[in-house]
Amino acid sequence: MPMIYQSINQAVFERIAPGARTLLDVGCGGGVFGAAVKSSRACTVVGVTYSEAEAVQARERLDRVVVADLNDFEPAGLGTFGCIVCSHVLEHLHDPQQVLSRLRACLAPGGVLLVALPNVLFWKQRLEFVRGRFRYTDGGLMDRTHVRFFDWHSADQLVRDAGFEAIERVADGVFPLSRLFGTALSARINRAALRRFPGLFGVQFVLRCVPAAA
């Protein structure tokens, strides 16, 4: 049975503008993320997935679902959107820069592109590399379906090469053992560690982007 992606990326969800009324979820999985958006505001959500099995579930939750191979999909016919989400999908594509470039035509004036990418240099994965282990896994940072890998700087380079500017770029994760210090202190430790060493302690990077000035 094919795996169906069912997840709400909270760091991305929190960055959807309250006024967004149309959203394109690229790599929508079973539509759980889009359904959460629709339940939080009056918003039309269109999803794109390569999997017919995912689309069956997503169609029950979203306003429209398109099944397509994103590697060569032309999204311009979908219309324009106030928010476009690419959450943990670009690393599965052969040329994510070209996909993002095509999506620019789908962004309405004043709209925002939200990109989330896994950090291949997260500290736990670095330890695996130091041990001489480069192993693919079922899911996670080294998912066997990943064909591209990103660090803090190459994630930003990707959106810039596609004609976007990251107006916000954050690392999402936790500092090791921070929970030993109590809720308030651990939160401060996490924020400081992620701000100072985003490429080490961030398990994912989230970028809020707008088209770059000509």
C-alpha positions in Angstrom: 0.0 0.0 0.0 1.5 3.4 -1.0 2.5 5.7 1.9 0.2 8.7 2.2 1.8 11.9 3.6 -0.4 13.1 6.5 1.2 15.9 8.5 0.8 19.5 9.6 4.0 21.4 9.6 3.4 23.8 12.4 6.2 26.2 11.6 4.8 26.7 8.1 1.2 26.8 9.3 2.0 29.7 11.7 3.4 31.7 8.9 0.3 31.7 6.7 -1.0 35.3 6.7 -4.4 35.6 8.4 -5.7 37.4 5.4 -4.8 34.7 2.9 -7.9 33.6 1.1 -6.4 31.3 -1.6 -3.7 28.7 -1.0 -1.8 26.3 -3.2 -0.4 23.3 -1.4 2.3 21.8 -3.6 2.8 18.2 -2.4 -0.4 18.2 -0.5 -0.3 14.6 0.6 -3.7 13.4 2.0 -4.8 17.0 2.5 -4.4 17.2 6.2 -2.4 20.5 6.1 -4.8 22.1 3.8 -7.8 21.0 5.9 -6.2 22.6 8.9 -5.9 25.9 7.0 -9.5 25.7 5.9 -10.7 25.1 9.4 -8.8 28.2 10.7 -10.0 30.7 8.2 -12.2 31.2 5.1 -9.7 30.0 2.5 -9.9 28.1 -0.8 -7.2 25.4 -0.9 -5.9 23.7 -4.0 -3.6 20.8 -3.7 -1.1 19.1 -6.0 0.2 15.6 -5.5 1.8 12.9 -7.7 -0.1 10.1 -6.0 -3.6 9.1 -6.9 -3.9 7.4 -3.5 -3.2 10.7 -1.8 -5.5 12.5 -4.1 -8.4 10.3 -3.1 -8.2 11.4 0.5 -7.2 15.0 -0.3 -10.3 15.5 -2.5 -12.4 14.9 0.6 -10.7 17.8 2.4 -9.7 20.4 -0.2 -11.5 22.4 -2.8 -9.5 21.0 -5.7 -6.8 18.4 -6.1 -4.6 17.9 -9.2 -2.5 14.8 -9.8 0.7 15.6 -11.6 4.4 14.8 -11.7 5.9 18.1 -10.3 9.1 17.6 -12.1 7.5 18.6 -15.4 4.2 20.1 -14.2 3.2 23.5 -15.5 1.1 25.2 -12.7 0.1 28.4 -14.5 -3.3 27.1 -15.4 -4.2 26.8 -11.7 -4.7 30.5 -11.3 -3.1 32.8 -8.7 -2.9 32.4 -5.0 -2.2 34.6 -2.0 -0.1 31.9 -0.5 1.9 29.0 -2.0 3.3 26.2 0.2 6.1 23.9 -0.7 6.6 21.9 2.6 9.1 19.0 2.3 8.4 18.4 -1.3 11.3 20.2 -3.2 13.9 17.8 -2.0 12.1 15.0 -3.8 12.4 16.8 -7.2 15.1 16.6 -9.8 15.2 20.4 -10.5 13.4 22.2 -7.6 14.7 25.6 -8.8 12.7 25.2 -12.1 9.6 24.2 -10.2 9.8 27.3 -8.0 10.5 29.5 -11.0 7.2 28.2 -12.6 5.3 28.9 -9.4 6.1 32.6 -9.5 3.3 33.0 -12.1 0.9 31.5 -9.6 1.6 34.0 -6.9 -0.9 36.9 -6.6 0.3 40.4 -6.1 1.3 40.7 -2.4 1.3 36.9 -2.1 3.9 34.8 -0.2 5.7 31.6 -0.9 6.4 29.4 2.1 9.2 26.8 1.7 10.2 24.1 4.2 13.3 22.0 3.6 15.0 19.3 5.8 18.5 20.1 7.0 20.9 17.4 6.0 23.5 18.8 8.4 21.4 18.6 11.5 23.7 17.6 14.4 22.4 14.0 14.7 23.0 13.5 11.0 26.5 15.0 11.2 27.4 12.4 13.8 26.3 9.7 11.3 28.5 11.3 8.6 31.5 11.4 11.0 31.0 7.7 11.7 31.3 7.2 7.9 27.6 6.3 7.5 25.6 7.6 4.6 22.4 5.5 4.8 19.0 6.1 3.3 16.0 5.5 5.5 12.2 5.2 5.2 11.4 8.8 6.1 13.4 11.5 7.9 16.3 13.6 6.7 17.8 10.7 4.7 14.5 9.5 3.1 15.3 7.2 0.2 13.1 9.3 -2.1 15.2 12.5 -1.6 17.2 13.4 -4.6 18.4 16.8 -3.4 19.9 17.8 0.0 20.1 21.3 1.5 21.9 23.1 4.3 21.3 26.6 5.7 23.0 28.4 2.8 21.9 26.3 -0.1 18.3 26.5 1.0 18.5 30.3 0.7 20.4 30.0 -2.6 17.6 27.8 -4.0 14.9 30.4 -3.6 17.2 33.2 -4.8 18.1 31.3 -7.9 14.4 30.8 -8.6 13.7 34.5 -8.5 12.5 34.9 -4.9 13.8 36.8 -1.8 13.5 35.3 1.6 12.1 38.0 3.8 12.2 35.6 6.8 14.5 32.5 7.2 14.3 30.4 10.3 15.7 27.1 11.6 13.1 24.9 13.4 14.3 22.4 16.0 15.5 22.0 19.5 18.8 22.3 21.4 19.9 18.9 22.9 19.0 18.5 26.5 17.3 21.9 26.7 14.2 20.3 28.3 16.3 19.7 31.4 16.2 23.4 32.2 12.4 24.0 32.6 9.9 25.4 30.1 10.8 29.1 30.2 14.6 28.6 30.2 14.6 25.8 27.6 12.6 28.0 25.2 15.2 30.8 25.6 18.0 28.3 25.1 16.3 26.9 21.9 15.8 30.3 20.4 19.4 31.3 21.1 20.9 28.1 19.8 18.8 28.1 16.6 19.5 31.8 16.0 23.3 31.4 16.5 23.8 27.9 14.9 20.8 27.4 12.5 22.6 24.9 10.4 23.5 22.7 13.4 20.4 22.6 15.5 17.6 23.1 12.9 16.0 19.9 11.7 14.2 22.0 9.0 14.5 25.4 7.5 11.4 27.5 6.8 11.6 30.4 4.4 9.0 33.1 3.8 9.5 34.5 0.4 8.3 37.1 -2.1 9.3 37.6 -5.7 12.7 39.4 -5.9 12.8 42.9 -7.2 13.6 43.1 -10.9 
